[in-house]
Amino acid sequence: MKTVIDGKALVYCEGAFNTPNGKTAHGLVRFTERYKVVGVLDATYAGKDAGDVLDGKPNEIPVFKDLEAAIVALTASDNLPSYLVIGLAPDGGRLPQVAKATIKAALQQGWNVDSGLHDFLTNDPELMALAKEKNVTIRDIRKTPNRDQLHFFTGDIEKVDCLKLAVLGTDSALGKRTTAWILVHAFRNAGKNAEMIGTGQTGWMQGAKYSMVMDSCINDFVSGEIEHAVVSAYKNENPDVIVIEGQGSLMNPAYPGGFEILAAGRPDYVILQHAPKRMEYDGFPGYKMHSLAEQINAIQVISGKEVIAITVNHEGMEKSEILDVCKAITLETKLPAFDVLEYGADDLVALLMSKLK
């Protein structure tokens, strides 16, 4: 039976489920140890199974038209949650105004609210007064701790003597976190002790024990917080392998993530997530994607580390295309290519086993 850290949760994703702006909800629907997800709110897919919509694999998580419909159905099944979780991940991380009514209604129900957006709910006097009245909590996952709680880079990362892998990407909203979790679980299934380093709000929401939120951390402390998470995981868990979730991409104009992960996390190898059908950077029409060869070269020049494999995001593909696309990538790059979401990560883990220290 899965261990749940915080309890049952309903995920708000109105108008964004099964789009790049719903990636937090997607992560929670696919896997989370922090909550037991009992439903998703998005009128577009009301009445459908969330797993079936997302991956063609039903998982018994229903999609509801609105909060009222969810309350009726979940009351009838004795499955009411104690959390409303904001599953949106829009460009800029801003909360749509229309969402506030649902948040207020959830607080009125006596539910806690978790949000990973840049618009902090804890700065809203009306919401905080309601939370106090109902004796529930509001958590802003992207709210940075006080500076005296943050860590500066020390160099202790050099003491981490296990295999370190970074799952980076050629773009944002590409599935890096999902691939990282799949890889961690595949290592565990193979009998190895694997730890996930979360670097965004969704990783924390999925229960990553060692996490930081890179895109809201004060710049002086980003490297130190990454290092601290990796070193803590190594000291406390004695893992065989640590997998670091990537953010953005080196080439994305708005989310040029990845450099600090390379510099401070100091991975032994990089796994590069790529969507072959994506021609332009996520959310930026006219910004043509750099080629896979250019992106591999940039990572290797910056870090001096080897890109050991390509993991494929099959968006825009028919299932019958996937294996041929993987073969084409291997011919182009001379690197093995895998679709771990569709076919699992056993083959990739078998490749990586020889790299364990």
Buried (B, 14 or more C-beta within 10 A) or exposed (E): EEEBEBBBBBBBBBBBBBBBBBBBBBBBBBBBBBBBBBBBBBBBBBEBBBBBBBBEEEBEBBBBBBBEBBBEBBEEEEBBBBBBBBBBBBBEBEBBEEBBEBBBBBBEBEBBBBBBBBBBBBEBEEBBEBBEEBEBEBBBBBBBEEEEEBBEBEEBBEEBEBBBBBBBBBBBBBBBBBBBBBBBBBBBEBEBEBBBBBBBBBBBBBBBBBBBBBBBBEEEBBBBBBBBBBBBBBEEBEBBBBBBBBBBBBBBEEBEBBBBBBBBBBBBBBBBBBBBEBEEBBBBEEBEBBEBEEBBEBBBEEBEBBBBBBBBBBEEBEEEBBBEBBEEBBEBBEBBBBBBBBBBBEBBBEBBBEEEE
